[in-house]
Structure formats: structure tokens, C-alpha cells
Amino acid sequence: MHPALSALASLPRLPFAEAPSPLEPMDRLRAALSAGPRLLVKRDDAIPVGFGGNKIRKLRLVVAHALAEGADTLVTTGGIQSNHCRATAAIAAKLGLRCVIVANGAPQPSPTANALLDRLLGAEVEYVATREERAPRLQAVAERLASEGRRPFVIPLGASTPLGALAFADAIGELLQQSDAPDVIVHATSSGGTQAGLAAGCALHGLKTRVLGISADDPAASLAAGIRGIVAGMGDLLPFDAARLAASLAVEVDDGFVGGGYGMATNASSEAQQLAARTEALFVDHTYTAKALAGLIASLRAGRFAAARTVLFWHTGGQVGLFA
């Protein structure tokens, strides 16, 4: 075993969602697509805390660190319908912490989906008009809370920090307890933490698994640079040459399914969403996991996975978005 994996296993984490998320075959989808490789889905959407999703994995490590720092308030950011913000609010509620969210967009007169859950969970939401305003407002909120005697802990967008990403390096070990390594893992990527963790986890386990991120919004080049930066930062937390790994990793991002941008469905994502529901009773949100599944379907149809025996779709959650 790589020494970094032993250190990873010893990182403090919250005692929530400790059981492995389900791993299931997608035989009916495979038949509908006349696909060659075996298809599997890793169901992080079924994680039983706060409607689940990949953010719960990240927050188990990130918020454990926040507690060790003495935090009493979690401060984070995202869009009005951010899955990450909802997950942060849920973890805060379970721990009795205060949660403040900086959300870009206008408040809904009658909140729906994640925005509704944020309110039910007791999170305080401050609104900014644009994505560019989130980071400065986040810092301002943290400074204000500190001046009021609170102990805020800022969680960046998507909890996509080196520590948050290590939750997905850890998840590769979980997967290997359930199955042999797949030849390809396909998943949705946006802030880069999930892909950084999956790629690093495969490398630390000595796997040849190809990790393909389907972008929900940003260009492939900028995402790949961010992913490498997150991997490089892991060296401050685990005993391995993370900078060397980051430089040598094959970071593969497909930005061909973004369409009109973040939060905007495409014909391909709508078709993928319907196919998943009608063949596997599997629900993916309109614009994030559906885009990733659309990328998987397109690759299967084009024969790009012809050499693979097993292709795994890592369902990162987001099904609450169906009710926006």
C-alpha cells in the first residue's frame, strides 16, 4: 500500500454516511444503447444525509477540520440552487452549527428545491448579483462574523480544496472494496475537486483507470489547470510528491456538453435524463449529472469505449434540482 493511503485513512472525518454508497449495474441502459462494456453506477446520490451527493463526501473531511479549528459557523457560496450549499447547510444543522450562504442570483419569491431546503435547514442566505461577487462577499461575511465574536470557517465553492478532494481519493478505496477497478470512470466536473480526488486516488492505488470529467460549465483547459492545482495541494496533507503527481496526471475533461452554460439544459442532457429514468429508474438533474451522462452515452455510441470492459458512471447527486 502506498504510504499516502495509510495517512489518508487516518484523516479525521465526520461520523456521517460511513457506509459505502451503492454500486449497481445498468444493464437496461446498456441494452438500450447496444453498448459493449458493462455499465455500472456509483450512487452517491443515495448517500443518506441531506439528500446526499458528492459534496457530503467532501464535507465529512472539511467540516471535521473546521470543528478541530473551533468553528461555530460554516460560510460558503454557490448559486441559488447550489447542491454544495444545501449539503453544507445540512451538515451544519446536524452538528448544531450556524450556516451562512453567499448565493449569486435573485431570491425566489417562493423558494424551490435546494433553495427551499436551505431555508428549512436554517441557513442564512446573502445574495449577490454575479458569480464574480461571491468571493469578496464571502470574505466580507467571514470578517463580519469574526467581529461579532463568531468563529467562522470559510468553505470555498464546492468544497473543492485539497482536503475536500481527498474524500474522493478515499472513495476509490471504497469502490475497490465493492468491485474490481473499472476501465473508465465518467462523472460531472465543475469546481474540480471530485475529479482531482478520483484521479489522485486511482494513481495512489496504482490503477490504470481512465477518469473522464464532463464539464458542466467551464472550458476544459481552465478546469484541467484547476484540477492539477488541487492535486498539487494534497502534498501539504499526505506524505507523497503531489506536485510531481499533478504534473504527470492525465487530466481528461470534455467540455463538449456544456451547451448554453451552467444551469442550462441541452437536448443531449434531456435525452440522457429520460433514458436513465426509463431504463434504470435513476434520476439525474437537468444540467449537471445529466450532462455527464450525456457525455457517457455519446462516447458509447461513438465507440470511444470499445476497448473497455467496464465503464462506471459516478453519480454525484443533484437530483433535488429536478424540483427547481
VEXNUDO-592272 format. One line per 4 residues: for each residue z, x, y of N, C-alpha, C. Coordinates in steps of 0.1 Angstrom, whole numbers. Layout:
<rs>
Z/X/Y/Z/X/Y/Z/X/Y  ...
</rs>
This chain:
<rs>
0/8/-12/0/0/0/0/9/12  -8/5/22/-8/12/35/6/11/41  11/22/47/25/21/53/26/11/64  15/9/71/15/-1/82/18/-15/76
14/-18/64/16/-31/58/31/-34/56  38/-23/51/52/-25/49/59/-27/63  55/-20/73/61/-22/86/58/-36/91  45/-41/89/41/-54/93/50/-65/86
53/-63/73/61/-73/66/76/-74/72  80/-63/78/94/-63/84/95/-68/98  84/-71/104/84/-76/118/92/-89/119  101/-91/129/108/-104/130/99/-115/132
102/-126/126/94/-138/128/102/-151/127  97/-162/133/105/-174/132/104/-180/118  115/-187/115/116/-193/101/109/-206/100  97/-207/106/89/-220/105/76/-217/98
71/-226/91/57/-225/85/56/-213/76  67/-211/68/67/-199/59/58/-200/47  56/-212/42/47/-214/30/33/-212/34  25/-206/25/11/-204/27/3/-217/31
-6/-216/40/-14/-227/43/-24/-229/31  -28/-242/28/-36/-244/16/-49/-237/16  -54/-233/5/-67/-227/2/-74/-237/-7  -86/-242/-3/-92/-253/-10/-107/-250/-12
-113/-254/-23/-128/-253/-25/-135/-264/-16  -147/-261/-12/-155/-271/-5/-168/-273/-13  -166/-278/-25/-177/-280/-35/-187/-290/-30  -182/-301/-24/-192/-312/-20/-200/-307/-8
-194/-300/1/-202/-294/12/-212/-284/7  -207/-276/-2/-217/-266/-9/-229/-273/-15  -226/-284/-22/-237/-292/-28/-246/-298/-18  -240/-303/-7/-248/-310/4/-258/-300/10
-253/-287/11/-261/-277/17/-270/-269/7  -269/-272/-6/-275/-265/-16/-273/-250/-15  -260/-247/-12/-256/-233/-9/-253/-226/-22  -256/-213/-21/-254/-204/-33/-240/-200/-34
-234/-193/-24/-220/-188/-26/-210/-199/-28  -199/-196/-34/-187/-205/-35/-182/-206/-21  -178/-218/-17/-172/-221/-3/-158/-224/-5  -149/-218/3/-135/-221/4/-131/-223/19
-120/-230/20/-115/-232/34/-100/-229/34  -96/-221/43/-82/-218/45/-77/-227/56  -67/-236/52/-64/-247/60/-52/-245/70  -54/-237/80/-43/-235/90/-42/-248/98
-51/-257/97/-49/-270/104/-38/-278/97  -34/-274/85/-24/-281/77/-10/-275/79  -9/-264/87/4/-258/89/13/-269/95  25/-272/89/33/-284/92/43/-282/104
38/-276/115/46/-275/127/37/-279/139  41/-289/147/34/-292/159/19/-294/157  14/-300/147/0/-302/143/-7/-289/140  1/-279/137/-5/-267/131/-15/-259/139
-23/-251/132/-33/-243/138/-30/-228/139  -40/-220/142/-37/-206/142/-27/-201/152  -25/-209/163/-15/-204/173/-1/-205/167  2/-213/158/15/-213/152/18/-200/145
8/-195/138/10/-182/131/13/-171/142  6/-170/153/8/-160/163/22/-162/169  25/-174/172/38/-177/179/50/-174/171  49/-174/157/60/-170/149/65/-156/152
55/-147/154/59/-133/158/62/-132/173  54/-138/181/55/-136/196/68/-142/201  71/-154/196/84/-160/201/96/-154/195  95/-149/183/106/-141/177/110/-129/187
99/-123/192/101/-112/201/107/-117/214  102/-129/219/108/-134/231/123/-137/230  127/-142/218/141/-145/216/149/-132/216  144/-122/210/150/-109/210/152/-103/224
143/-107/233/144/-103/247/153/-112/255  159/-122/249/168/-131/256/162/-142/264  149/-145/261/142/-155/268/148/-169/266  148/-177/277/152/-191/276/140/-200/280
129/-195/284/118/-202/289/105/-196/284  96/-203/278/82/-198/275/73/-203/285  65/-194/290/55/-197/301/41/-192/295  32/-202/295/19/-198/290/8/-206/298
-5/-204/293/-16/-210/301/-27/-214/291  -36/-222/296/-48/-227/289/-54/-239/296  -64/-245/290/-70/-257/296/-61/-269/294  -65/-280/300/-58/-293/299/-55/-296/284
-65/-294/276/-65/-298/261/-62/-285/252  -55/-276/258/-53/-263/250/-44/-265/238  -50/-261/226/-42/-261/214/-30/-251/215  -33/-240/221/-23/-230/222/-11/-235/230
-14/-242/241/-3/-247/249/5/-257/242  -1/-266/234/6/-276/226/15/-269/216  9/-259/209/17/-252/199/29/-245/205  27/-239/217/38/-233/224/49/-243/228
45/-254/233/54/-265/236/62/-270/224  55/-270/212/62/-275/200/72/-265/196  69/-252/196/78/-242/192/90/-242/201  87/-243/214/98/-243/224/108/-255/221
102/-267/218/111/-278/215/119/-276/203  114/-270/193/121/-268/180/133/-258/183  131/-249/192/141/-238/195/150/-242/206  148/-253/213/156/-257/224/153/-248/237
141/-243/238/137/-236/250/130/-244/260  130/-240/272/121/-247/282/107/-241/281  97/-249/284/83/-245/283/76/-249/296  69/-240/302/61/-243/314/47/-238/311
38/-247/314/23/-245/311/16/-245/324  7/-235/326/-2/-235/337/-16/-239/331  -21/-251/335/-33/-256/329/-44/-257/340  -56/-253/336/-67/-255/346/-74/-268/344
-76/-275/355/-82/-288/354/-73/-298/361  -78/-310/363/-71/-321/370/-62/-329/360  -50/-332/363/-42/-340/354/-48/-354/351  -47/-358/338/-52/-371/334/-43/-382/339
-49/-393/343/-40/-404/347/-32/-409/335  -38/-410/324/-32/-413/311/-34/-402/301  -25/-393/299/-27/-381/291/-31/-385/276  -40/-377/271/-45/-379/257/-43/-366/249
-44/-368/236/-45/-356/227/-34/-346/230  -39/-333/232/-29/-322/234/-21/-324/247  -27/-329/257/-20/-332/270/-9/-342/268  -12/-352/260/-1/-362/257/10/-355/249
7/-347/239/17/-340/231/25/-331/240  19/-324/249/26/-315/258/37/-323/265  34/-335/270/43/-343/277/54/-348/268  51/-353/256/61/-357/246/70/-346/242
65/-334/242/74/-323/238/82/-318/249  81/-323/261/89/-320/272/85/-308/280  72/-303/278/67/-292/286/65/-296/301  67/-287/310/64/-289/324/50/-283/326
41/-290/333/28/-285/334/25/-284/349  20/-272/353/15/-270/366/-1/-268/365  -8/-274/375/-22/-274/374/-29/-265/384  -39/-258/380/-48/-250/389/-62/-255/387
-71/-253/396/-84/-258/396/-93/-251/386  -92/-238/385/-101/-230/378/-94/-220/368  -102/-215/358/-97/-205/349/-92/-193/356  -100/-189/367/-96/-177/374/-83/-177/381
-78/-189/383/-65/-191/390/-53/-190/380  -56/-191/367/-45/-192/358/-36/-180/358  -41/-168/357/-33/-155/356/-24/-153/368  -29/-154/380/-20/-152/391/-9/-163/392
-13/-176/389/-3/-186/389/8/-184/378  3/-179/366/12/-176/355/23/-166/360  18/-156/367/28/-145/372/37/-151/382  32/-160/391/40/-166/402/51/-175/396
47/-182/386/57/-191/379/68/-183/373  64/-172/366/74/-164/359/84/-158/370  78/-154/381/87/-148/392/96/-158/398  91/-170/399/99/-181/405/110/-185/395
107/-186/383/117/-189/373/128/-178/372  124/-166/373/134/-155/373/143/-156/385  137/-159/397/145/-160/409/155/-172/408  152/-181/399/161/-193/398/172/-190/387
172/-178/382/182/-174/372/177/-177/357  165/-181/355/160/-183/342/155/-169/336  153/-169/323/148/-157/316/134/-161/310  124/-160/318/110/-164/313/104/-153/305
96/-158/295/88/-149/287/74/-154/288  65/-145/293/51/-149/295/43/-147/283  36/-157/278/27/-156/266/13/-157/271  5/-147/270/-9/-147/276/-17/-158/268
-29/-160/274/-38/-170/268/-40/-168/253  -37/-179/245/-40/-179/231/-30/-170/223  -20/-165/230/-11/-155/223/-19/-144/217  -30/-140/223/-39/-130/218/-35/-116/223
-23/-112/219/-17/-99/221/-18/-91/208  -16/-78/208/-15/-71/196/-5/-77/186  7/-81/191/17/-87/182/12/-100/177  7/-109/185/2/-121/180/-9/-120/170
-18/-110/173/-29/-108/163/-24/-103/150  -13/-95/150/-8/-90/137/-4/-102/128  -2/-114/133/1/-125/124/-11/-128/115  -23/-125/120/-35/-127/111/-38/-115/102
-33/-103/106/-33/-92/96/-24/-95/85  -13/-101/88/-3/-106/78/-9/-117/70  -17/-126/76/-23/-137/69/-33/-132/58  -39/-121/60/-48/-116/49/-40/-113/37
-28/-108/38/-19/-106/26/-16/-119/20  -14/-130/28/-11/-143/23/-23/-148/15  -35/-146/20/-47/-150/13/-49/-143/0  -46/-130/-1/-48/-123/-13/-38/-127/-24
-27/-134/-20/-18/-140/-30/-23/-152/-36  -33/-158/-29/-39/-171/-34/-52/-169/-41  -59/-158/-38/-73/-157/-43/-78/-142/-42  -88/-139/-49/-95/-126/-47/-101/-126/-33
-103/-114/-28/-109/-113/-14/-122/-120/-13  -125/-128/-3/-139/-133/-2/-148/-123/3  -161/-125/2/-171/-115/7/-172/-117/22  -170/-129/27/-172/-132/41/-161/-142/46
-155/-140/58/-147/-149/64/-154/-153/77  -155/-166/79/-161/-172/91/-150/-180/99  -149/-178/112/-139/-185/119/-143/-187/134  -136/-195/141/-138/-197/155/-131/-186/163
-138/-180/173/-132/-170/181/-134/-173/196  -123/-170/204/-124/-172/218/-116/-162/226  -103/-162/224/-95/-151/231/-94/-139/223  -98/-139/210/-100/-127/203/-89/-123/193
-77/-129/195/-65/-124/187/-67/-127/172  -72/-139/169/-74/-142/154/-83/-132/148  -95/-130/154/-104/-121/148/-99/-106/147  -92/-102/158/-86/-88/157/-77/-87/145
-68/-97/143/-59/-97/132/-66/-97/119  -76/-106/117/-83/-107/104/-90/-94/101  -97/-88/111/-104/-76/109/-95/-64/106  -84/-63/113/-74/-52/111/-68/-54/97
-65/-67/94/-58/-69/81/-67/-66/69  -80/-69/70/-89/-65/60/-90/-50/58  -91/-43/69/-91/-28/69/-79/-22/63  -67/-27/67/-55/-22/62/-53/-24/47
-59/-35/42/-58/-38/28/-69/-32/20  -78/-25/27/-89/-18/20/-100/-27/15  -102/-38/22/-112/-48/18/-125/-45/24  -136/-49/18/-149/-49/23/-154/-62/29
-145/-71/30/-148/-84/35/-154/-84/49  -164/-91/51/-171/-92/64/-164/-103/72  -160/-101/84/-153/-110/93/-162/-114/104  -167/-127/104/-176/-132/114/-170/-142/123
-169/-139/136/-163/-148/146/-175/-156/152  -173/-169/153/-183/-177/160/-177/-180/174  -183/-176/185/-178/-178/198/-178/-192/202  -167/-197/208/-167/-210/214/-171/-210/228
-171/-198/235/-174/-198/249/-180/-185/254  -174/-174/252/-178/-162/259/-189/-154/251  -196/-145/259/-206/-137/253/-201/-127/242  -209/-124/232/-204/-116/221/-199/-102/226
-206/-96/235/-202/-82/239/-188/-82/245  -185/-92/254/-172/-92/260/-161/-95/250  -164/-104/241/-154/-107/231/-152/-95/222  -162/-89/218/-160/-77/209/-152/-66/216
-154/-64/229/-146/-54/236/-131/-58/236  -129/-71/239/-115/-76/239/-108/-75/225  -116/-77/215/-110/-76/201/-107/-62/198  -115/-53/201/-112/-38/199/-100/-34/207
-98/-39/219/-87/-36/227/-74/-41/221  -74/-53/215/-63/-59/209/-59/-50/196  -69/-47/188/-66/-38/177/-60/-25/181  -66/-19/191/-61/-6/196/-46/-7/199
-42/-18/205/-28/-20/209/-18/-21/198  -23/-24/186/-14/-25/174/-7/-12/171  -13/-1/175/-7/12/173/7/13/179  10/6/189/24/6/195/34/-1/187
29/-9/177/38/-17/169/39/-13/154  29/-6/149/28/-2/135/24/12/134  28/19/123/25/33/121/11/36/116  1/34/124/-13/38/120/-21/41/132
-32/48/130/-40/51/142/-49/40/145  -43/31/153/-50/18/157/-62/21/166  -62/31/174/-73/34/183/-85/38/175  -82/46/164/-93/50/156/-99/39/148
-90/30/143/-95/18/136/-103/9/145  -98/7/157/-106/-1/167/-120/4/169  -121/17/170/-134/23/173/-143/22/161  -138/22/149/-146/22/137/-149/8/131
-142/-2/136/-143/-15/130/-157/-21/133  -162/-28/124/-175/-36/126/-170/-49/131  -170/-51/144/-166/-64/151/-179/-72/152  -179/-83/145/-191/-91/145/-188/-105/151
-195/-108/162/-193/-120/170/-207/-126/172  -208/-139/168/-221/-146/170/-219/-156/182  -226/-154/193/-224/-163/204/-236/-173/205  -243/-175/194/-254/-184/194/-251/-199/193
-238/-202/193/-235/-217/191/-226/-222/202  -226/-214/213/-217/-218/225/-223/-231/231  -236/-232/232/-242/-243/239/-239/-243/254  -234/-254/259/-232/-255/274/-219/-248/278
-211/-243/269/-199/-236/272/-187/-242/265  -175/-236/269/-163/-241/263/-160/-255/265  -156/-262/255/-152/-276/256/-164/-286/256  -176/-280/253/-188/-289/253/-195/-288/240
-196/-300/234/-202/-301/220/-217/-298/220  -222/-295/209/-236/-293/207/-241/-302/196  -254/-303/194/-259/-311/183/-255/-305/170  -255/-292/169/-251/-285/157/-236/-287/154
-228/-286/164/-213/-288/162/-211/-303/157  -218/-312/163/-216/-326/159/-220/-329/145  -231/-322/141/-236/-324/127/-226/-318/118  -221/-306/121/-211/-299/113/-198/-307/111
-194/-313/122/-182/-321/122/-184/-333/112  -195/-339/113/-198/-351/105/-199/-347/90  -206/-336/87/-207/-331/74/-194/-328/67  -185/-321/75/-172/-318/69/-164/-330/66
-164/-340/75/-157/-352/73/-162/-360/61  -175/-361/59/-181/-370/49/-182/-363/35  -181/-350/35/-181/-343/22/-167/-339/17  -159/-335/27/-146/-329/23/-134/-336/29
-136/-347/37/-125/-353/44/-118/-343/52  -125/-333/58/-120/-322/66/-124/-325/81  -114/-324/89/-116/-327/103/-116/-315/112  -127/-313/119/-128/-302/129/-130/-308/143
-124/-301/153/-126/-307/166/-140/-305/171  -144/-312/182/-158/-312/186/-164/-299/190  -156/-290/196/-162/-279/203/-156/-265/200  -147/-264/191/-142/-251/187/-144/-248/172
-136/-255/164/-138/-253/149/-152/-258/145  -157/-269/151/-170/-274/148/-181/-265/151  -180/-257/162/-190/-247/165/-189/-236/154  -177/-232/150/-176/-222/139/-183/-227/126
-180/-239/123/-185/-245/111/-201/-246/112  -205/-249/124/-220/-250/126/-226/-236/124  -219/-225/128/-224/-212/125/-224/-208/111  -214/-213/103/-214/-211/89/-226/-218/82
-228/-231/86/-238/-239/80/-252/-232/83  -254/-228/95/-267/-222/99/-270/-209/91  -259/-201/89/-261/-189/81/-264/-192/66  -258/-202/61/-261/-206/47/-275/-211/46
-279/-219/55/-293/-224/54/-303/-214/56  -300/-203/64/-310/-193/66/-309/-182/56  -300/-183/46/-299/-174/35/-292/-161/39  -285/-161/51/-279/-148/55/-267/-144/47
-262/-153/39/-250/-150/30/-255/-149/15  -268/-147/13/-273/-147/0/-267/-137/-10  -262/-126/-5/-256/-116/-13/-241/-119/-16  -235/-129/-9/-221/-132/-10/-218/-141/-22
-207/-138/-29/-203/-147/-40/-194/-158/-34  -185/-154/-25/-176/-163/-19/-175/-162/-4  -177/-173/3/-176/-174/17/-164/-183/21  -155/-178/29/-143/-186/33/-144/-190/48
-142/-203/50/-141/-208/64/-126/-209/67  -122/-201/77/-108/-201/82/-106/-212/92  -101/-223/88/-99/-235/97/-87/-232/106  -90/-229/119/-79/-225/128/-73/-237/135
-76/-249/131/-69/-261/137/-77/-267/148  -70/-274/157/-76/-281/168/-80/-295/166  -76/-301/155/-80/-315/152/-74/-325/162  -64/-321/169/-58/-330/179/-69/-333/190
-78/-324/192/-89/-326/202/-98/-337/199  -98/-342/186/-106/-354/183/-101/-366/191  -89/-366/196/-84/-378/203/-83/-376/218  -91/-366/223/-91/-364/238/-99/-375/245
</rs>
